[in-house]
Each structure stands twice: as C-alpha cells, then as structure tokens.
Amino acid sequence: MITTLMFAALFAAAPAGQGQTAPAQDGPPKRIRSVMLVGDEKCPTSTDPDEIVVCATIGDSPYRIPKRFRDQRTDKPDGVAWGRRAEVVEEVNRVGMPGSCSVVGSYGQSGCTRNFIRQWAQDKLDREAKKAQETAPE
C-alpha cells in the first residue's frame, strides 16, 4: 500500500517539474569577491553583472580587545607599598641566592644538602621523642 502511494506521488510530481527550466548560464561567474565586514559596515553592491559579492561579518574591529577580556581586574592593586614590592622581588630572586635549594644560582647544591641535613636531624628528633613517649611509664 505504501509502495503504491509512493509511485503515485512520484508520477504526479514528475509533470510539474518538467515545466520549469533552469536559467541559462554560459559558465561560472567571471569574478567572485569575498568581503569581511567589521562592526556596522554595509555589504558593497556589485556593479558588474558577472561579479558575485560574498559578505561575512566578523564582529568588532580585529585590533580591539574582545569584550570578555576588557576591564578585568589585575592581581596586583595599584596601592602596594614599595617595601612589599621589594619583598616580592627578593622572594622571586631567592632561587638564585646562596643557600637556596635549586639547580641554578651560586651554592645551589650546598643549600639542598643543608636542607636535607636539617630535615634528617628533625626526623631523628621526632623519632627519639616518639620512642621516649612510648617507653615512658604511665
């Protein structure tokens, strides 16, 4: 039943399609112009009948900061005291100072060794204190 309805619709639609003719074209257009529009610019019209103008809107100016990034607060407030700024610089540059535990800077390996010895001594004191606490009479 569905098959017969499909054939009937096919044959009924065939004569309607035969009466229409496609516009005659000698070939592709001679010129296709693509234009990128910024903001409220208008799409230019074609003066040549053999020219096609394709327009696309890309939004704001390509040289402006996007709205989602404008007016973002920075991490550093403007009213930071110069003393605090100097401390921040010292903290950042501490990596390369003598006695620091880093692979760069002067005395980097001695700073790491000193940190390891200090940590070992603290662990030893903690073990001794725990052992003394366990053996202490109650």
DSSP file (Angstrom, degrees, kcal/mol; ACC not computed):
  #  RESIDUE AA STRUCTURE BP1 BP2  ACC     N-H-->O    O-->H-N    N-H-->O    O-->H-N    TCO  KAPPA ALPHA  PHI   PSI    X-CA   Y-CA   Z-CA
    1    1 A M     >        0   0    0      0, 0.0     4,-1.8     0, 0.0     5,-0.1   0.000 360.0 360.0 360.0 -45.1    0.0    0.0    0.0
    2    2 A I  H  >  +     0   0    0      1,-0.2     4,-2.2     2,-0.2     5,-0.2   0.879 360.0  55.3 -66.8 -35.6    2.8    2.4    0.9
    3    3 A T  H  > S+     0   0    0      1,-0.2     4,-2.2     2,-0.2    -1,-0.2   0.912 106.9  48.7 -63.7 -42.2    4.7    1.5   -2.2
    4    4 A T  H  > S+     0   0    0      1,-0.2     4,-2.2     2,-0.2    -1,-0.2   0.877 110.4  51.6 -67.1 -35.7    1.7    2.3   -4.5
    5    5 A L  H  X S+     0   0    0     -4,-1.8     4,-2.3     2,-0.2    -1,-0.2   0.888 109.2  50.7 -66.4 -37.6    1.3    5.7   -2.7
    6    6 A M  H  X S+     0   0    0     -4,-2.2     4,-2.1     2,-0.2    -2,-0.2   0.915 111.0  47.7 -66.8 -41.7    4.9    6.5   -3.3
    7    7 A F  H  X S+     0   0    0     -4,-2.2     4,-2.4     2,-0.2     5,-0.2   0.896 111.4  51.4 -65.0 -38.4    4.7    5.6   -7.0
    8    8 A A  H  X S+     0   0    0     -4,-2.2     4,-1.9     1,-0.2    -2,-0.2   0.909 111.1  47.1 -64.5 -41.5    1.6    7.7   -7.3
    9    9 A A  H  X S+     0   0    0     -4,-2.3     4,-1.7     2,-0.2    -1,-0.2   0.871 111.3  52.6 -67.5 -35.8    3.3   10.7   -5.7
   10   10 A L  H  X S+     0   0    0     -4,-2.1     4,-1.2     1,-0.2    -2,-0.2   0.925 112.4  43.0 -65.7 -45.6    6.3   10.2   -7.9
   11   11 A F  H  < S+     0   0    0     -4,-2.4    -1,-0.2     1,-0.2    -2,-0.2   0.818 113.1  53.0 -72.3 -29.4    4.3   10.2  -11.2
   12   12 A A  H  X S+     0   0    0     -4,-1.9     4,-0.5    -5,-0.2    -1,-0.2   0.845 111.2  46.2 -73.0 -32.6    2.2   13.1  -10.0
   13   13 A A  H  X S+     0   0    0     -4,-1.7     4,-1.4     1,-0.2    -1,-0.2   0.716  97.0  74.7 -82.5 -21.0    5.2   15.3   -9.3
   14   14 A A  H  X S+     0   0    0     -4,-1.2     4,-1.1     1,-0.2     3,-0.2   0.908  93.7  48.5 -63.2 -45.6    7.0   14.5  -12.5
   15   15 A P  H  > S+     0   0    0      0, 0.0     4,-0.9     0, 0.0    -1,-0.2   0.860 108.0  55.9 -66.1 -31.4    4.9   16.7  -14.8
   16   16 A A  H  < S+     0   0    0     -4,-0.5     3,-0.4     1,-0.2     4,-0.4   0.878 107.8  48.7 -66.8 -35.5    5.2   19.7  -12.5
   17   17 A G  H >< S+     0   0    0     -4,-1.4     3,-0.6    -3,-0.2    -1,-0.2   0.738 102.4  62.8 -75.4 -23.1    8.9   19.5  -12.6
   18   18 A Q  H 3< S+     0   0    0     -4,-1.1    -1,-0.2     1,-0.2    -2,-0.2   0.770  94.1  61.3 -75.4 -24.3    9.1   19.3  -16.4
   19   19 A G  T 3< S+     0   0    0     -4,-0.9     2,-0.3    -3,-0.4    -1,-0.2   0.696  90.4  82.1 -75.8 -17.9    7.5   22.7  -16.9
   20   20 A Q    <   -     0   0    0     -3,-0.6     2,-0.4    -4,-0.4     0, 0.0  -0.675  63.0-162.5 -90.8 141.1   10.3   24.5  -15.1
   21   21 A T        -     0   0    0     -2,-0.3     3,-0.1     3,-0.0    -2,-0.0  -0.945  20.3-118.2-121.5 145.3   13.5   25.4  -16.9
   22   22 A A        -     0   0    0     -2,-0.4     2,-0.1     1,-0.1     3,-0.1  -0.516  40.4 -97.2 -77.3 146.3   16.8   26.3  -15.3
   23   23 A P        -     0   0    0      0, 0.0     2,-0.3     0, 0.0    -1,-0.1  -0.382  44.8-107.5 -64.1 141.7   18.2   29.8  -16.1
   24   24 A A        -     0   0    0     -3,-0.1     2,-0.4    -2,-0.1    -3,-0.0  -0.534  39.4-175.6 -74.7 130.3   20.7   29.7  -18.9
   25   25 A Q        -     0   0    0     -2,-0.3    -3,-0.0     1,-0.1    -1,-0.0  -0.991  23.7-156.6-127.5 136.6   24.3   30.2  -17.8
   26   26 A D  S    S-     0   0    0     -2,-0.4    -1,-0.1     1,-0.3    -2,-0.0   0.705  70.6 -57.3 -81.4 -19.4   27.2   30.4  -20.1
   27   27 A G  S    S-     0   0    0      0, 0.0    -1,-0.3     0, 0.0     3,-0.1  -0.972  82.3 -31.8 165.3-170.5   29.6   29.4  -17.4
   28   28 A P  S    S-     0   0    0      0, 0.0    -2,-0.0     0, 0.0    22,-0.0  -0.276  77.2 -83.7 -69.1 159.4   30.8   30.3  -13.9
   29   29 A P        -     0   0    0      0, 0.0    22,-0.1     0, 0.0     3,-0.1  -0.296  33.3-129.6 -62.8 150.8   30.8   34.0  -12.9
   30   30 A K  S    S+     0   0    0     20,-0.7     2,-0.4     1,-0.2    21,-0.2   0.794  88.2  23.6 -74.0 -27.5   33.9   35.9  -14.0
   31   31 A R  E     -a   51   0A   0     19,-1.8    21,-2.4     2,-0.0     2,-0.5  -0.989  56.4-171.5-145.3 132.8   34.6   37.3  -10.6
   32   32 A I  E     -a   52   0A   0     -2,-0.4     2,-0.5    19,-0.2    21,-0.2  -0.991  14.5-164.0-120.6 122.4   33.8   36.3   -7.0
   33   33 A R  E     -a   53   0A   0     19,-3.5    21,-3.3    -2,-0.5     2,-0.5  -0.930   3.8-158.8-112.9 123.8   34.6   38.9   -4.3
   34   34 A S  E     -a   54   0A   0     -2,-0.5     2,-0.4    19,-0.2    21,-0.2  -0.878  11.8-171.2-101.1 129.2   34.7   38.0   -0.6
   35   35 A V  E     -a   55   0A   0     19,-3.2    21,-2.0    -2,-0.5     2,-0.6  -0.979  14.7-150.6-125.2 130.4   34.4   40.8    1.8
   36   36 A M  E     -a   56   0A   0     -2,-0.4     2,-0.4    19,-0.2    21,-0.2  -0.895  19.0-152.0 -98.7 120.4   34.9   40.7    5.6
   37   37 A L  E     -a   57   0A   0     19,-3.7    21,-3.0    -2,-0.6     2,-0.4  -0.749   5.3-158.4 -97.1 139.0   32.7   43.3    7.4
   38   38 A V    >   -     0   0    0     -2,-0.4     3,-1.0    19,-0.2     2,-0.3  -0.963  57.3 -33.3-117.8 129.9   33.7   44.8   10.7
   39   39 A G  T 3  S-     0   0    0     20,-3.7    20,-0.2    -2,-0.4    -2,-0.1  -0.451 125.9 -13.2  69.0-126.0   31.2   46.4   13.0
   40   40 A D  T 3  S+     0   0    0     -2,-0.3    -1,-0.2     2,-0.0    20,-0.0   0.040  91.2 141.7-102.0  24.7   28.3   48.1   11.2
   41   41 A E    <   -     0   0    0     -3,-1.0     2,-0.3     1,-0.1    -4,-0.1  -0.323  46.9-126.8 -66.8 150.5   29.8   48.2    7.7
   42   42 A K        -     0   0    0      1,-0.0    -1,-0.1    -5,-0.0    -2,-0.0  -0.708  22.9-106.4 -98.5 149.8   27.4   47.5    4.8
   43   43 A C        -     0   0    0     -2,-0.3     2,-0.1     1,-0.1    12,-0.1  -0.603  39.2-120.9 -74.1 128.2   28.0   44.9    2.2
   44   44 A P        -     0   0    0      0, 0.0     2,-0.2     0, 0.0    -1,-0.1  -0.387  24.3-124.0 -70.3 148.6   29.0   46.6   -1.1
   45   45 A T        -     0   0    0     -2,-0.1     2,-0.4     1,-0.1     7,-0.1  -0.610  24.0-108.8 -91.7 154.0   26.9   46.0   -4.1
   46   46 A S        -     0   0    0     -2,-0.2    -1,-0.1     1,-0.1     7,-0.0  -0.647  23.9-172.1 -83.1 134.0   28.1   44.6   -7.4
   47   47 A T  S    S+     0   0    0     -2,-0.4    -1,-0.1     1,-0.0    -2,-0.0   0.650  72.5  67.0 -95.4 -19.7   28.4   46.9  -10.3
   48   48 A D  S >  S-     0   0    0      1,-0.1     3,-1.6     2,-0.0    -1,-0.0  -0.867  74.6-144.2-103.3 131.8   29.3   44.2  -12.8
   49   49 A P  T 3  S+     0   0    0      0, 0.0    -1,-0.1     0, 0.0    -3,-0.0   0.733 101.6  57.5 -67.7 -19.5   26.6   41.6  -13.6
   50   50 A D  T 3  S+     0   0    0    -21,-0.1   -19,-1.8   -20,-0.0   -20,-0.7   0.250  93.0  90.3 -92.1  13.5   29.3   38.9  -13.9
   51   51 A E  E <   -a   31   0A   0     -3,-1.6     2,-0.4   -21,-0.2   -19,-0.2  -0.906  58.0-159.6-115.5 138.5   30.5   39.6  -10.4
   52   52 A I  E     -a   32   0A   0    -21,-2.4   -19,-3.5    -2,-0.4     2,-0.5  -0.963   7.8-155.8-114.2 131.5   29.3   37.9   -7.2
   53   53 A V  E     -a   33   0A   0     -2,-0.4     2,-0.5   -21,-0.2   -19,-0.2  -0.939   6.6-168.7-110.1 122.5   29.9   39.6   -3.8
   54   54 A V  E     -a   34   0A   0    -21,-3.3   -19,-3.2    -2,-0.5     2,-0.4  -0.954   9.0-167.4-112.0 122.7   30.0   37.4   -0.7
   55   55 A C  E     -a   35   0A   0     -2,-0.5     2,-0.4   -21,-0.2   -19,-0.2  -0.872   9.5-178.9-114.6 143.5   29.9   39.3    2.6
   56   56 A A  E     -a   36   0A   0    -21,-2.0   -19,-3.7    -2,-0.4     2,-0.5  -0.998  21.7-136.0-138.7 136.5   30.7   38.0    6.1
   57   57 A T  E     -a   37   0A   0     -2,-0.4   -19,-0.2   -21,-0.2     3,-0.1  -0.807  16.9-177.7 -93.5 127.5   30.5   39.9    9.4
   58   58 A I        -     0   0    0    -21,-3.0     2,-0.3    -2,-0.5   -20,-0.2   0.332  38.0-126.9-106.6   6.5   33.4   39.2   11.8
   59   59 A G        +     0   0    0    -22,-0.4   -20,-3.7   -20,-0.2    -1,-0.3  -0.677  63.9  12.4  93.8-139.9   32.2   41.4   14.6
   60   60 A D  S    S-     0   0    0     -2,-0.3   -21,-0.1   -22,-0.2    -2,-0.0  -0.031 101.2 -62.3 -69.0 176.1   34.3   44.2   16.3
   61   61 A S    >   -     0   0    0      1,-0.1     3,-1.5   -23,-0.1    -1,-0.2  -0.310  43.5-128.9 -58.0 139.8   37.5   45.6   14.9
   62   62 A P  T 3  S+     0   0    0      0, 0.0    -1,-0.1     0, 0.0    -2,-0.1   0.657 107.4  57.5 -68.3 -12.2   40.2   42.9   14.7
   63   63 A Y  T 3  S+     0   0    0      2,-0.1     2,-0.3     0, 0.0    -2,-0.1   0.415  89.3  91.4 -98.6   1.6   42.5   45.3   16.6
   64   64 A R  S <  S-     0   0    0     -3,-1.5     3,-0.1     1,-0.0    -4,-0.0  -0.662  84.3-108.5 -94.8 152.4   40.3   45.7   19.6
   65   65 A I        -     0   0    0     -2,-0.3     5,-0.1     1,-0.1    -4,-0.1  -0.634  46.3-103.4 -73.9 132.6   40.5   43.6   22.8
   66   66 A P    >>  -     0   0    0      0, 0.0     3,-1.7     0, 0.0     4,-0.8  -0.213  28.4-114.3 -57.7 150.0   37.4   41.3   22.9
   67   67 A K  G >4 S+     0   0    0      1,-0.3     3,-0.7     2,-0.2    -2,-0.1   0.815 113.2  61.7 -58.0 -34.0   34.7   42.5   25.4
   68   68 A R  G 34 S+     0   0    0      1,-0.2    -1,-0.3     3,-0.0    -3,-0.0   0.737 108.7  43.1 -68.5 -19.4   35.1   39.4   27.6
   69   69 A F  G X4 S+     0   0    0     -3,-1.7     3,-0.7     3,-0.0    -1,-0.2   0.531  93.5 101.2-101.0  -7.8   38.8   40.4   28.3
   70   70 A R  T << S+     0   0    0     -4,-0.8    -3,-0.0    -3,-0.7     0, 0.0  -0.420  84.4  12.7 -76.4 152.9   38.2   44.2   28.8
   71   71 A D  T 3  S+     0   0    0      1,-0.2     2,-0.4    -2,-0.1    -1,-0.2   0.789  82.0 158.7  56.3  35.1   38.0   45.7   32.2
   72   72 A Q    <   -     0   0    0     -3,-0.7    -1,-0.2     1,-0.0     2,-0.2  -0.720  42.2-118.6 -87.5 139.5   39.4   42.7   34.0
   73   73 A R        -     0   0    0     -2,-0.4     2,-0.2     1,-0.1    -1,-0.0  -0.500  25.3-131.5 -74.9 143.2   41.0   43.4   37.4
   74   74 A T        -     0   0    0      2,-0.2    -1,-0.1    -2,-0.2     0, 0.0  -0.525  16.4-118.8 -89.6 163.5   44.6   42.6   37.8
   75   75 A D  S    S+     0   0    0     -2,-0.2    -1,-0.1     1,-0.1    -2,-0.0   0.751  98.2  69.1 -71.9 -24.4   46.0   40.6   40.7
   76   76 A K  S    S-     0   0    0      2,-0.0    -2,-0.2     4,-0.0    -1,-0.1  -0.854  78.9-142.0-102.8 116.0   48.2   43.5   41.9
   77   77 A P    >   -     0   0    0      0, 0.0     3,-0.7     0, 0.0    -2,-0.1  -0.371  19.4-121.9 -70.0 156.5   46.4   46.5   43.3
   78   78 A D  T 3  S+     0   0    0      1,-0.2     2,-0.4    -2,-0.0    -2,-0.0   0.780 102.8  65.3 -70.1 -26.6   47.8   49.9   42.4
   79   79 A G  T 3   +     0   0    0      2,-0.0     2,-0.4     0, 0.0    -1,-0.2  -0.146  65.8 140.4 -94.3  40.9   48.4   50.9   46.1
   80   80 A V    <   -     0   0    0     -3,-0.7    -4,-0.0    -2,-0.4     5,-0.0  -0.682  55.2-115.6 -84.1 133.7   51.0   48.4   47.0
   81   81 A A     >  -     0   0    0     -2,-0.4     4,-1.9     1,-0.1     3,-0.2  -0.310  16.7-123.1 -67.0 150.1   53.8   49.8   49.3
   82   82 A W  H  > S+     0   0    0      1,-0.2     4,-2.1     2,-0.2     5,-0.1   0.816 111.0  60.1 -66.3 -28.4   57.3   49.9   47.8
   83   83 A G  H  > S+     0   0    0      2,-0.2     4,-1.9     1,-0.2    -1,-0.2   0.910 106.0  46.3 -64.1 -41.9   58.5   47.8   50.8
   84   84 A R  H  > S+     0   0    0     -3,-0.2     4,-2.3     2,-0.2    -2,-0.2   0.886 110.1  53.9 -67.4 -38.6   56.2   45.0   49.9
   85   85 A R  H  X S+     0   0    0     -4,-1.9     4,-2.1     1,-0.2    -2,-0.2   0.906 108.0  50.2 -61.8 -40.2   57.2   45.2   46.3
   86   86 A A  H  X S+     0   0    0     -4,-2.1     4,-2.2     1,-0.2    -1,-0.2   0.892 109.1  51.9 -64.4 -39.2   60.9   44.9   47.3
   87   87 A E  H  X S+     0   0    0     -4,-1.9     4,-2.4     2,-0.2    -2,-0.2   0.901 108.3  51.2 -63.4 -40.2   60.0   41.8   49.4
   88   88 A V  H  X S+     0   0    0     -4,-2.3     4,-2.4     2,-0.2    -2,-0.2   0.912 109.2  50.6 -63.2 -42.1   58.2   40.2   46.4
   89   89 A V  H  X S+     0   0    0     -4,-2.1     4,-2.4     1,-0.2    -1,-0.2   0.910 111.0  49.1 -62.5 -41.6   61.3   40.8   44.3
   90   90 A E  H  X S+     0   0    0     -4,-2.2     4,-0.6     2,-0.2    -2,-0.2   0.897 110.6  50.4 -64.7 -39.8   63.5   39.2   46.9
   91   91 A E  H >< S+     0   0    0     -4,-2.4     3,-0.6     1,-0.2     4,-0.3   0.916 112.5  46.4 -63.5 -42.8   61.2   36.2   47.2
   92   92 A V  H >< S+     0   0    0     -4,-2.4     3,-0.8     1,-0.2    -2,-0.2   0.905 116.1  44.4 -67.3 -40.7   61.2   35.7   43.4
   93   93 A N  H >< S+     0   0    0     -4,-2.4     3,-1.0     1,-0.2     4,-0.3   0.462  86.7  92.9 -84.7  -0.3   65.0   36.1   43.2
   94   94 A R  G X< S+     0   0    0     -4,-0.6     3,-1.2    -3,-0.6    -1,-0.2   0.749  70.1  75.2 -63.4 -23.1   65.7   33.9   46.2
   95   95 A V  G <  S+     0   0    0     -3,-0.8    -1,-0.2    -4,-0.3     9,-0.2   0.882 100.8  39.1 -58.1 -40.2   66.0   30.9   43.9
   96   96 A G  G <  S+     0   0    0     -3,-1.0    10,-1.1     9,-0.1    -1,-0.3   0.382  94.7 107.0 -94.0   4.9   69.4   32.0   42.7
   97   97 A M  S X  S-     0   0    0     -3,-1.2     3,-1.6    -4,-0.3     7,-0.0  -0.418  82.9 -86.7 -82.2 157.7   70.8   33.2   46.0
   98   98 A P  T 3  S+     0   0    0      0, 0.0     9,-0.2     0, 0.0    -1,-0.1  -0.364 114.3  27.6 -61.0 141.0   73.4   31.3   48.1
   99   99 A G  T 3  S+     0   0    0      8,-0.6     2,-0.2     1,-0.3     8,-0.1   0.404  90.1 128.2  87.5  -2.5   71.9   28.7   50.4
  100  100 A S    <   -     0   0    0     -3,-1.6     2,-1.2     6,-0.4    11,-0.5  -0.572  63.5-124.8 -85.3 152.5   68.9   28.1   48.2
  101  101 A C        +     0   0    0     10,-0.3     2,-0.3    -2,-0.2     8,-0.1  -0.730  66.4 111.4 -97.3  86.3   68.0   24.6   47.1
  102  102 A S  S    S-     0   0    0     -2,-1.2    10,-0.2     6,-0.3     9,-0.1  -0.954  73.6-119.0-149.3 166.3   67.8   24.9   43.3
  103  103 A V  S    S+     0   0    0     -2,-0.3     2,-0.3     5,-0.1     6,-0.1   0.547  96.8  61.7 -86.2  -7.1   69.7   23.7   40.3
  104  104 A V  S    S+     0   0    0     -9,-0.2    -2,-0.2     4,-0.1     2,-0.0  -0.801  84.1  35.3-115.6 159.7   70.5   27.3   39.3
  105  105 A G  S >  S-     0   0    0     -2,-0.3     3,-1.0     2,-0.1     2,-0.2  -0.075  94.8 -44.6  90.6 169.2   72.5   30.0   41.1
  106  106 A S  T 3  S+     0   0    0    -10,-1.1    -6,-0.4     1,-0.2    -7,-0.3  -0.515 121.7   5.1 -77.4 141.6   75.5   30.0   43.3
  107  107 A Y  T 3> S+     0   0    0     -2,-0.2     4,-1.8    -9,-0.2    -8,-0.6   0.762  80.3 145.9  60.7  29.8   75.8   27.4   46.0
  108  108 A G  H <> S+     0   0    0     -3,-1.0     4,-1.6     1,-0.2    -6,-0.3   0.924  70.5  46.7 -61.9 -44.9   72.6   25.6   44.9
  109  109 A Q  H  > S+     0   0    0      1,-0.2     4,-2.3     2,-0.2    -1,-0.2   0.853 109.6  53.6 -70.0 -32.3   73.8   22.2   45.8
  110  110 A S  H  > S+     0   0    0      1,-0.2     4,-2.4     2,-0.2    -1,-0.2   0.866 106.9  52.6 -70.2 -33.2   75.0   23.3   49.2
  111  111 A G  H  X S+     0   0    0     -4,-1.8     4,-2.1   -11,-0.5   -10,-0.3   0.895 110.2  48.0 -65.9 -39.0   71.6   24.7   50.0
  112  112 A C  H  X S+     0   0    0     -4,-1.6     4,-2.5   -12,-0.4    -2,-0.2   0.919 111.8  49.5 -66.4 -43.3   70.0   21.4   49.1
  113  113 A T  H  X S+     0   0    0     -4,-2.3     4,-2.5     1,-0.2     5,-0.2   0.918 110.4  50.7 -62.1 -42.5   72.4   19.5   51.2
  114  114 A R  H  X S+     0   0    0     -4,-2.4     4,-2.4     1,-0.2    -1,-0.2   0.901 110.6  49.2 -62.0 -40.7   71.9   21.8   54.2
  115  115 A N  H  X S+     0   0    0     -4,-2.1     4,-2.4     2,-0.2    -2,-0.2   0.901 110.9  50.0 -64.9 -40.4   68.1   21.3   53.8
  116  116 A F  H  X S+     0   0    0     -4,-2.5     4,-2.5     2,-0.2    -2,-0.2   0.913 112.1  47.3 -64.5 -42.3   68.5   17.5   53.7
  117  117 A I  H  X S+     0   0    0     -4,-2.5     4,-2.5     2,-0.2    -2,-0.2   0.912 112.3  49.6 -65.6 -42.2   70.7   17.5   56.8
  118  118 A R  H  X S+     0   0    0     -4,-2.4     4,-2.0    -5,-0.2    -2,-0.2   0.909 112.6  47.4 -62.5 -42.1   68.2   19.8   58.6
  119  119 A Q  H  X S+     0   0    0     -4,-2.4     4,-2.4     2,-0.2    -2,-0.2   0.901 111.6  50.7 -66.3 -40.6   65.3   17.5   57.7
  120  120 A W  H  X S+     0   0    0     -4,-2.5     4,-2.3     1,-0.2    -2,-0.2   0.915 110.2  49.6 -62.6 -43.2   67.2   14.4   58.7
  121  121 A A  H  X S+     0   0    0     -4,-2.5     4,-2.2     2,-0.2    -1,-0.2   0.896 111.4  48.7 -64.2 -39.9   68.0   16.0   62.1
  122  122 A Q  H  X S+     0   0    0     -4,-2.0     4,-2.3     2,-0.2    -2,-0.2   0.907 111.0  50.2 -66.7 -41.0   64.4   16.9   62.7
  123  123 A D  H  X S+     0   0    0     -4,-2.4     4,-2.4     2,-0.2    -2,-0.2   0.896 110.0  51.2 -62.2 -39.7   63.2   13.4   61.7
  124  124 A K  H  X S+     0   0    0     -4,-2.3     4,-2.4     2,-0.2    -2,-0.2   0.915 110.5  48.2 -64.2 -43.1   65.8   12.0   64.2
  125  125 A L  H  X S+     0   0    0     -4,-2.2     4,-2.3     1,-0.2    -2,-0.2   0.893 111.0  51.1 -63.7 -39.5   64.5   14.2   67.0
  126  126 A D  H  X S+     0   0    0     -4,-2.3     4,-2.3     2,-0.2    -2,-0.2   0.909 110.6  48.5 -64.6 -41.9   60.9   13.3   66.2
  127  127 A R  H  X S+     0   0    0     -4,-2.4     4,-2.6     2,-0.2    -2,-0.2   0.918 112.3  48.5 -63.9 -43.6   61.7    9.5   66.3
  128  128 A E  H  X S+     0   0    0     -4,-2.4     4,-2.4     1,-0.2    -2,-0.2   0.897 111.8  49.1 -64.1 -39.8   63.6    9.9   69.6
  129  129 A A  H  X S+     0   0    0     -4,-2.3     4,-1.8     2,-0.2    -1,-0.2   0.896 112.4  48.1 -66.6 -39.4   60.7   11.9   71.1
  130  130 A K  H  X S+     0   0    0     -4,-2.3     4,-2.0     2,-0.2    -2,-0.2   0.906 112.4  48.9 -66.2 -41.3   58.2    9.3   69.9
  131  131 A K  H  X S+     0   0    0     -4,-2.6     4,-2.0     1,-0.2    -2,-0.2   0.903 111.2  49.6 -65.5 -40.9   60.3    6.5   71.4
  132  132 A A  H  X S+     0   0    0     -4,-2.4     4,-0.9     1,-0.2    -1,-0.2   0.856 110.4  51.3 -65.9 -34.4   60.7    8.3   74.7
  133  133 A Q  H  < S+     0   0    0     -4,-1.8    -1,-0.2     1,-0.2    -2,-0.2   0.871 110.6  48.3 -69.7 -37.2   56.9    8.8   74.8
  134  134 A E  H  < S+     0   0    0     -4,-2.0    -2,-0.2     1,-0.2    -1,-0.2   0.858 116.0  42.6 -72.1 -35.3   56.3    5.1   74.2
  135  135 A T  H  < S+     0   0    0     -4,-2.0    -1,-0.2    -5,-0.1    -2,-0.2   0.543  87.4 112.1 -89.8  -6.7   58.7    3.9   76.8
  136  136 A A  S  < S-     0   0    0     -4,-0.9     2,-0.1    -5,-0.2    -3,-0.0  -0.454  73.5-115.7 -69.1 135.7   57.7    6.4   79.5
  137  137 A P              0   0    0      0, 0.0    -1,-0.1     0, 0.0    -2,-0.1  -0.433 360.0 360.0 -71.8 146.2   55.9    4.9   82.5
  138  138 A E              0   0    0     -2,-0.1    -2,-0.0     0, 0.0     0, 0.0   0.428 360.0 360.0-103.9 360.0   52.4    5.9   83.0
